[in-house]
């Protein structure tokens, strides 16, 4: 619980009683490697916090799954449109490795907001962070080549290369696994020159 409390404390100070309310609102779940956490077609009524591990966000497109994002330790996850508007989700979340997640359900969030109104700030910050991440991702695909996107990922989230299968990284970068191998080889050759 310390990680999520520290994340909240980075934005607002919680009293011991408020920390207890937060702890009471949270359920811990452990997902095994490749286990689906949430799947498309369902209506989301949960927000997740990755306490440990890695989660892949993907979409089914014409029978193939396309990786859109990776969430790692300390990040919040929410199928935002589904959660907000109570409609079926189009996204899927999968544990890449054994992953420990804290779950906050809508009813528990509503109760927590009554008990600790300043938690609303956390909801706003989580939403803002998700929006900024999405804007950066869109800008990256519009303004950068696959090789530049690969280098950005390597520099900002290099640990993913130890945790995530290559085909998921290739999908995330918008290239085939073969193209990703060629990009890696070109970069390695440049570094040796």
C-alpha positions in Angstrom: 0.0 0.0 0.0 2.9 2.3 0.5 3.4 2.9 -3.2 -0.1 4.2 -3.9 -0.1 6.2 -0.7 3.2 7.8 -1.7 1.8 8.5 -5.1 -1.2 10.3 -3.6 1.0 12.1 -1.0 3.1 13.6 -3.9 0.0 15.7 -4.7 -2.0 16.0 -1.4 -1.2 15.3 2.2 -3.3 12.6 3.8 -4.0 12.2 7.5 -3.7 8.8 9.1 -7.5 8.5 9.0 -7.6 9.4 5.3 -4.9 6.9 4.5 -7.1 4.3 6.3 -10.1 5.2 4.1 -7.9 4.8 1.0 -6.7 1.4 2.2 -10.2 0.3 2.9 -11.3 1.3 -0.6 -8.6 -0.7 -2.3 -8.6 -4.4 -3.3 -5.4 -6.1 -4.3 -5.4 -8.5 -7.2 -2.5 -10.5 -8.7 -2.6 -11.5 -12.4 -0.4 -14.1 -13.9 1.7 -13.7 -17.0 -0.5 -13.1 -20.1 -3.7 -13.1 -18.0 -6.4 -10.7 -19.3 -7.2 -8.0 -16.6 -10.1 -6.4 -18.5 -11.5 -7.1 -22.0 -13.4 -5.2 -24.6 -17.2 -5.3 -24.7 -17.4 -5.0 -20.9 -18.4 -1.8 -19.1 -15.6 -0.6 -16.9 -16.4 0.3 -13.3 -12.8 0.0 -12.0 -9.6 2.1 -11.9 -6.4 0.2 -11.5 -3.0 1.1 -10.0 0.0 -1.0 -11.0 1.8 -1.8 -7.8 4.2 -4.1 -9.4 4.6 -5.5 -13.0 3.7 -4.4 -16.5 0.3 -4.2 -18.3 -0.3 -4.0 -22.0 -3.2 -2.0 -23.5 -4.3 -3.4 -26.8 -7.1 -3.3 -29.3 -8.5 -6.1 -31.5 -8.3 -4.8 -35.1 -9.5 -7.2 -37.8 -8.7 -10.2 -35.7 -5.2 -9.0 -34.8 -4.3 -7.3 -31.5 -2.5 -3.9 -31.8 -0.6 -2.7 -28.7 -1.3 0.9 -27.8 0.5 1.4 -24.5 2.4 -0.2 -21.6 1.6 0.6 -18.0 4.4 0.0 -15.4 4.8 0.2 -11.7 3.2 3.3 -10.2 0.8 4.1 -13.0 -3.0 4.3 -13.0 -5.1 2.5 -15.6 -8.7 3.2 -16.6 -10.8 2.4 -19.6 -11.8 6.1 -19.5 -14.6 6.4 -22.0 -16.3 3.2 -20.7 -15.8 4.2 -17.1 -17.1 7.7 -17.6 -20.0 7.1 -19.9 -21.0 3.6 -18.8 -20.6 2.2 -22.3 -18.8 -1.0 -23.5 -15.0 -0.6 -23.7 -13.1 -1.1 -27.0 -9.7 -1.8 -25.2 -8.2 -4.8 -23.5 -5.6 -4.9 -20.7 -3.2 -7.8 -20.3 -0.6 -8.6 -17.6 2.8 -9.0 -19.4 4.3 -10.7 -16.4 3.1 -11.5 -12.9 1.4 -8.2 -12.0 0.0 -6.9 -8.7 -2.7 -4.4 -9.1 -4.8 -2.3 -6.7 -8.4 -2.0 -7.7 -10.8 0.8 -6.9 -14.4 0.2 -7.9 -16.8 3.0 -8.7 -18.9 2.5 -5.6 -15.8 2.5 -3.4 -14.4 5.6 -5.2 -17.7 7.4 -4.6 -17.6 6.5 -0.9 -13.9 7.5 -0.7 -14.7 10.9 -2.3 -17.4 11.5 0.4 -14.9 10.6 3.1 -11.9 12.4 1.6 -13.2 15.1 -0.8 -9.6 16.2 -1.6 -9.1 12.8 -3.4 -10.9 14.5 -6.3 -7.6 16.1 -7.0 -6.0 12.7 -7.6 -8.7 11.8 -10.1 -8.1 15.0 -11.9 -4.3 14.5 -11.9 -4.7 10.9 -13.1 -6.9 12.1 -16.0 -4.6 14.9 -16.9 -1.6 12.5 -16.9 -3.5 10.1 -19.2 -4.4 13.0 -21.6 -0.8 14.2 -21.7 0.4 10.7 -22.4 -2.1 10.3 -25.2 -1.1 13.6 -26.8 2.6 12.7 -26.7 1.9 9.3 -28.3 -0.2 10.9 -31.1 2.5 13.6 -31.7 5.2 10.9 -31.7 3.4 8.9 -34.5 2.8 12.1 -36.5 6.3 13.7 -36.2 8.7 10.8 -35.8 10.0 7.8 -37.8 9.7 4.3 -36.4 13.5 4.4 -35.6 13.0 7.6 -33.6 10.0 6.1 -31.8 12.1 3.1 -30.9 14.9 5.3 -29.6 12.4 7.4 -27.5 11.0 4.2 -26.0 14.5 2.9 -25.3 15.4 6.2 -23.6 12.2 6.7 -21.6 11.1 3.1 -20.8 14.1 1.0 -21.5 13.0 -1.5 -18.8 10.2 -2.6 -21.2 12.8 -4.3 -23.4 13.5 -6.7 -20.5 9.9 -7.5 -19.8 7.9 -7.3 -23.0 8.0 -9.7 -25.9 9.4 -8.1 -29.1 6.1 -8.6 -31.1 4.3 -6.3 -28.6 7.0 -3.7 -28.8 6.9 -3.9 -32.6 3.1 -3.5 -32.5 3.4 -0.5 -30.2 5.8 1.1 -32.5 3.6 0.4 -35.5 6.0 -1.9 -37.3 6.4 -5.6 -37.9 8.7 -7.7 -35.7 11.0 -8.0 -38.8 11.2 -4.2 -39.2 11.9 -3.8 -35.5 14.8 -6.3 -35.9 16.2 -4.2 -38.8 15.9 -1.0 -36.8 17.7 -2.6 -33.8 20.5 -3.8 -36.2 20.9 -0.3 -37.8 21.1 1.3 -34.4 23.7 -1.3 -33.2 25.7 -0.8 -36.4 25.7 3.0 -36.0 26.8 2.7 -32.4 29.8 0.5 -33.5 30.9 3.0 -36.2 
